[in-house]
Amino acid sequence: MIFLPAGLPYHRGRDAHASAEQRLTMLKLATSRDARFDVDDRELRRPGNTYSYDTLAEIRAERGPQVPLVFLMGTDTFAKIDTWHRWTELFDLAHFGVAIRADDEQWFTKGPGAFPREIWPRITLSLRELLSAPAGKVMTFRMTPLSISSSAIREIASEGGSIRYLTPEPVVEYIRTHRLYQPATQETAVPDATR
């Protein structure tokens, strides 16, 4: 599994809550103990706006035309995929594995109807079908029913609450040490350890 920290998504409309370097470091800390995980920082190195289409096109070129690729995301993000750059062409590059979060009210009231109508014919329930072609399908799967999200972790940290057990301990320590997500009035300079 390869984790791709987002660069500067053109549709976000705001800066990230932490710098690219901080987000990359936290992701490496979170995944370092599992040999099945890798981190790809290509979007962070790309100047200007980043587009998933460009990233998937690069990965497709590197992996070859026949290798099945599955791009994982949550239902909340996938429901807005029709707003993405070259979104219909994304299905030529990868399948989409869409995680159903425990607190996704939109999914639990609408199900696949929460997705753009053009996607409905691509939905499959068969893992075999997903792995028998290089791209083009959408498969949903349920996540462990924990209502944890990055925005909730940031909010708890900003209020001075404990985020222990919500994210790996090395990340908890990094956030605490670097005073990330604190309100501007609480931010203080952290001494540069390289001096």
ABEGO torsion letter per residue (X at the ends): XBBBBBBBBAAAGBBBABBAAAAAAAAAAAAAABAABBBBAAAAABBEBBBAAAAAAAAAAAAEAABBBBBBBBAAAAAAAAABBGAAAAAAABBBBBBBBAABAAAAAAEAAABBAAAAAABBABAAAAAABABGBBBBBBBBBBBBBAAAAAAAAAAGBBABGABBAAAAAAAAAAGBGBBAAABBBBBBAAX
